[in-house]
Amino acid sequence: MGTTSAGGADRRRDRDTEGRARSARPRDGLGRPLPYGSNGVERQPEGVVRKPEETVAEAQALLEAGKPFHAHEVFEDAWKSGPEEERALWRGMAQLAVGLTHAARGNAQGGARLLRRGAGAVEEWGARGGQPCPYGVELAALGAWARELAGVVERDGEPVDARAWAPRLNGGGGA
């Protein structure tokens, strides 16, 4: 009477045409799964190829809307589809968005760790490539924002307001 196949996979799970798990469960603004039938926020489409400026603009809008998890997905698309020499930049930006997501969910340790890792990644990319402000993103200011937020979540141990802490990607780093 089980719901698993002979291979042990749960047949009720959502799967794509290749059999990979895809969750159609609704999600809240921080990407947490909600019960089936709940009203969640619209999911960010995956695998979208955007121009770098479009990536920054779309991620900024999502961050300002309090949706850092969704912004991370936009950065992840850039990381996976962009030129090899920019992948570390976009991966670092995705880490910053996930760090904010964890901080907003109340995971102080994970949030602080990812914020610092992302800050280091974008600052290193800017220093190594000689581009401190790619696509208008001020990497040093963004790194300072991330380290400040990491300190706040470690000190307070409480969830932060993702909207209030949304970084300004173009022009000044922090909220």
Residue pairs with C-beta under 8 A, 6 or more apart in sequence:
3 10
3 11
3 12
4 10
4 11
5 11
13 21
13 23
14 21
14 22
14 23
14 24
14 25
15 21
15 22
16 22
23 33
25 33
25 34
25 35
25 36
25 40
26 33
26 34
26 35
26 36
26 37
26 38
26 39
26 40
26 41
27 33
27 34
27 40
27 41
27 43
27 69
28 34
28 40
28 41
29 41
29 65
29 66
29 67
29 69
29 70
29 162
30 66
30 67
30 68
30 69
30 101
30 104
30 105
30 162
31 69
31 70
31 101
32 105
34 40
41 67
41 70
43 70
44 62
44 70
44 73
44 74
46 73
46 77
47 77
47 80
47 81
48 74
48 77
49 77
49 81
50 58
50 74
50 77
50 78
52 78
52 82
52 86
52 134
52 135
53 135
53 136
55 74
55 75
55 77
55 78
55 90
55 135
56 135
56 136
56 137
56 169
56 170
58 71
58 74
59 71
59 74
59 75
59 93
59 97
59 169
60 71
60 168
60 169
60 170
62 68
62 70
62 71
62 74
63 71
63 97
63 100
63 162
63 166
63 167
63 169
64 163
64 166
65 163
66 104
66 161
66 162
66 163
66 166
67 162
68 97
68 98
68 100
68 101
68 104
68 162
68 166
69 97
69 98
69 101
71 97
72 94
72 97
72 98
72 101
75 90
75 91
75 93
75 94
75 97
76 90
76 94
78 86
78 90
78 93
79 87
79 90
79 91
79 93
79 94
82 90
85 129
86 134
88 121
88 124
88 125
89 121
89 122
89 125
89 126
89 134
91 121
92 117
92 118
92 119
92 120
92 121
92 122
92 124
92 125
93 118
93 122
93 137
94 118
95 114
95 115
95 117
95 118
95 121
96 114
96 115
96 118
96 119
96 122
96 142
96 146
96 167
97 118
98 114
98 118
99 110
99 111
99 112
99 113
99 114
99 115
99 116
99 117
99 118
99 146
99 149
99 150
100 111
100 115
100 149
100 160
100 162
100 165
100 166
100 167
101 111
101 162
102 110
102 111
102 114
103 111
103 112
103 115
103 149
103 153
103 159
103 160
103 162
103 165
104 111
104 159
104 160
104 161
104 162
104 165
105 111
105 159
106 158
106 159
108 153
108 154
108 156
108 157
108 158
109 154
111 149
111 150
111 153
112 150
112 151
112 153
112 154
113 150
115 146
115 147
115 149
115 150
115 153
116 146
116 147
116 150
118 146
119 142
119 143
119 144
119 146
119 147
119 150
120 143
122 137
122 139
122 142
122 143
123 139
123 140
123 143
125 131
125 139
126 132
126 133
126 134
126 139
126 140
131 139
132 138
132 139
132 140
133 139
136 169
136 170
136 171
137 169
137 170
138 170
138 171
138 172
138 173
140 173
141 172
141 173
141 174
142 167
142 169
142 173
143 173
144 173
144 174
145 167
145 173
145 174
145 175
146 167
148 174
149 160
149 165
149 174
152 160
153 160
164 175
165 174
165 175
166 175
167 173
167 174
167 175
168 174
168 175
